[in-house]
Amino acid sequence: MIRTARDGRLLTVTLDRADKANALTAAMLAAIADAVAGAGDAQVLILTAEGTVFSAGADLTEVRDKGLATSPLWTRAADAIAAFPGLSIAALNGTLAGGAFALALACDLRLAVPGATFFYPVMRLGRRPQPQDPARLAALIGPARAKLILMGGARLTADQALAFGLIDAVAPGSELIPFARALAQDALAADPAHVTAIKRMVPG
């Protein structure tokens, strides 16, 4: 349900559960954490997914039967991405929902296709967001807009997400991965220590 591919120092991690809207299971979160933590000399990480939805969030069966909503695996996966020493890019091939925000918010950059939507329905569902998400969300778009999503149940289009600063660019679906790879070229060509040093100079 998670695919990884290496191309030189570029690591691509792909959610591969399109038949279930890439809903995240405990095994998938663990696999993401392991893949990123074990990335070795990779200098760029691209996180993407198969199909037309990036992720619908947590797998509801595992939420009900295994307590996935409060699993520490969310923090483990997100923190592994945040700790990646190179450039991390979320290439969002479709809608980003619920707990899947944890993965995208932990990346340095977020790109999306025009038809993507963004929503985090924790208020309506009576759940809490993943522990790290409110602070990361507020750092990107400000406290009021973070509350608009988390408390007001706002559902953003790609254009609205771009205007808010939740994503950094919109690219046609056929160009999403090529665009992400183009953004990666300077980091791939640089000395690894230089990439890490610049990343550490930028707050957040």
C-alpha positions as CSV (number, residue, x, y, z in Angstrom):
1,M,0.0,0.0,0.0
2,I,3.1,2.2,0.0
3,R,5.5,2.2,-2.9
4,T,9.0,3.7,-2.8
5,A,11.3,4.5,-5.7
6,R,14.8,5.9,-5.8
7,D,16.3,7.9,-8.7
8,G,19.7,8.9,-7.6
9,R,19.2,11.0,-4.5
10,L,15.5,11.5,-5.1
11,L,13.2,9.3,-3.0
12,T,9.5,9.1,-4.1
13,V,7.0,7.7,-1.6
14,T,3.6,6.9,-3.1
15,L,0.4,6.0,-1.3
16,D,-0.9,3.1,-3.4
17,R,-4.4,2.4,-2.2
18,A,-6.5,4.2,-4.8
19,D,-9.4,1.8,-4.5
20,K,-9.9,3.1,-0.9
21,A,-9.2,6.7,-1.6
22,N,-5.7,6.1,-0.2
23,A,-7.2,6.0,3.3
24,L,-4.3,5.6,5.7
25,T,-3.8,2.5,7.8
26,A,-1.4,1.8,10.7
27,A,0.7,-0.3,8.4
28,M,0.9,2.5,5.8
29,L,1.9,5.1,8.4
30,A,4.6,2.8,9.8
31,A,5.9,2.2,6.2
32,I,6.1,5.9,5.5
33,A,8.0,6.6,8.7
34,D,10.4,3.7,8.0
35,A,10.9,4.7,4.3
36,V,11.7,8.3,5.2
37,A,13.8,7.6,8.3
38,G,15.8,5.1,6.2
39,A,16.2,7.4,3.2
40,G,20.0,7.3,3.5
41,D,21.7,9.8,1.3
42,A,18.5,11.0,-0.4
43,Q,18.4,14.8,-0.7
44,V,14.8,15.2,-2.0
45,L,11.6,13.5,-0.9
46,I,8.5,13.6,-3.0
47,L,5.3,12.3,-1.3
48,T,2.4,11.6,-3.7
49,A,-0.3,9.1,-4.3
50,E,-2.1,7.0,-7.0
51,G,-5.5,7.8,-8.3
52,T,-7.5,11.1,-8.1
53,V,-7.4,11.5,-4.3
54,F,-4.3,12.1,-2.3
55,S,-5.8,10.7,0.8
56,A,-9.2,10.6,2.5
57,G,-7.5,10.5,5.9
58,A,-7.6,7.7,8.4
59,D,-9.0,4.3,7.4
60,L,-12.4,4.3,9.2
61,T,-12.4,0.6,10.0
62,E,-9.1,0.9,11.8
63,V,-10.3,4.1,13.5
64,R,-13.3,2.1,14.8
65,D,-11.6,-1.3,15.6
66,K,-8.0,-0.3,16.4
67,G,-8.1,3.2,17.7
68,L,-6.1,4.5,14.8
69,A,-7.3,8.1,15.3
70,T,-5.1,8.4,18.4
71,S,-2.2,6.2,17.4
72,P,1.3,7.6,17.9
73,L,2.0,6.4,14.3
74,W,0.6,9.7,13.0
75,T,3.3,11.6,14.9
76,R,6.0,9.1,14.0
77,A,5.3,9.4,10.3
78,A,4.9,13.2,10.3
79,D,8.0,13.8,12.4
80,A,10.0,11.5,10.2
81,I,9.0,13.7,7.2
82,A,9.7,16.9,9.2
83,A,13.1,15.6,10.2
84,F,14.1,14.7,6.6
85,P,17.3,16.7,6.1
86,G,16.7,17.6,2.5
87,L,13.8,19.2,0.6
88,S,10.5,17.4,1.0
89,I,7.6,18.0,-1.4
90,A,4.0,16.9,-1.1
91,A,2.7,16.4,-4.7
92,L,-1.0,16.3,-4.0
93,N,-2.7,14.5,-6.9
94,G,-6.1,15.2,-5.5
95,T,-8.1,15.9,-2.3
96,L,-6.3,16.1,1.0
97,A,-8.6,15.3,4.0
98,G,-8.5,14.6,7.7
99,G,-5.5,13.1,9.3
100,A,-3.7,13.0,6.0
101,F,-3.0,16.7,6.6
102,A,-0.3,15.4,9.0
103,L,1.9,14.1,6.2
104,A,1.4,17.1,3.9
105,L,1.9,19.7,6.6
106,A,5.2,18.1,7.6
107,C,6.6,18.7,4.1
108,D,8.6,21.8,3.1
109,L,6.5,22.4,0.0
110,R,3.0,21.4,-1.1
111,L,1.8,21.3,-4.7
112,A,-1.6,20.3,-5.9
113,V,-3.7,19.6,-9.0
114,P,-6.5,22.1,-9.9
115,G,-9.3,19.8,-8.7
116,A,-7.9,19.1,-5.3
117,T,-10.0,20.1,-2.2
118,F,-8.8,20.5,1.4
119,F,-10.8,19.8,4.5
120,Y,-10.3,18.5,8.0
121,P,-13.7,17.7,9.5
122,V,-12.7,17.0,13.1
123,M,-15.3,19.3,14.6
124,R,-18.2,17.6,12.8
125,L,-16.9,14.1,13.6
126,G,-16.2,14.9,17.3
127,R,-12.5,14.0,17.0
128,R,-9.4,16.0,17.6
129,P,-6.7,16.7,14.9
130,Q,-3.4,14.9,15.0
131,P,-1.3,16.5,17.8
132,Q,1.2,18.3,15.6
133,D,-1.3,19.6,12.9
134,P,-2.8,22.7,14.5
135,A,0.6,24.4,15.1
136,R,1.9,23.5,11.6
137,L,-1.3,24.6,10.0
138,A,-1.4,27.9,11.9
139,A,2.3,28.5,11.0
140,L,1.4,28.3,7.3
141,I,-1.9,30.1,7.1
142,G,-2.4,31.9,10.4
143,P,-4.4,31.1,13.5
144,A,-7.8,32.4,12.3
145,R,-7.6,30.5,9.0
146,A,-6.5,27.3,10.8
147,K,-9.6,27.6,13.0
148,L,-11.7,28.2,9.9
149,I,-10.6,24.8,8.7
150,L,-10.5,22.9,12.0
151,M,-13.4,24.5,13.8
152,G,-15.5,26.0,11.0
153,G,-15.3,23.0,8.7
154,A,-14.2,25.0,5.7
155,R,-13.6,23.1,2.5
156,L,-11.1,24.8,0.3
157,T,-10.5,24.6,-3.4
158,A,-7.0,24.5,-4.8
159,D,-7.2,28.2,-5.6
160,Q,-8.4,29.1,-2.1
161,A,-5.6,26.9,-0.6
162,L,-3.1,28.6,-2.8
163,A,-4.4,32.1,-1.7
164,F,-4.3,31.0,2.0
165,G,-0.7,29.7,1.6
166,L,-1.7,26.1,2.5
167,I,-0.2,25.0,-0.9
168,D,2.6,26.7,-2.8
169,A,1.6,26.0,-6.5
170,V,-1.1,24.4,-8.6
171,A,-0.1,22.3,-11.6
172,P,-2.1,20.3,-14.1
173,G,-2.3,16.6,-13.1
174,S,-0.1,15.6,-16.1
175,E,2.5,18.1,-14.9
176,L,2.4,17.6,-11.2
177,I,5.3,15.1,-10.8
178,P,7.5,16.8,-13.5
179,F,6.9,20.1,-11.8
180,A,7.9,18.6,-8.4
181,R,11.0,17.1,-9.9
182,A,11.9,20.4,-11.6
183,L,11.7,22.2,-8.2
184,A,14.0,19.5,-6.8
185,Q,16.8,20.0,-9.3
186,D,18.8,22.6,-7.3
187,A,18.6,20.6,-4.1
188,L,19.7,17.4,-6.0
189,A,22.6,19.2,-7.5
190,A,23.8,20.8,-4.3
191,D,26.1,19.5,-1.6
192,P,24.0,17.6,1.0
193,A,25.4,19.7,3.9
194,H,24.4,22.9,2.0
195,V,20.8,21.6,1.5
196,T,20.5,20.8,5.2
197,A,22.1,24.1,6.3
198,I,19.7,26.2,4.3
199,K,16.7,24.2,5.5
200,R,17.7,24.7,9.1
201,M,18.0,28.5,8.6
202,V,14.3,28.7,7.7
203,P,11.9,28.6,10.7
204,G,9.1,26.0,10.7
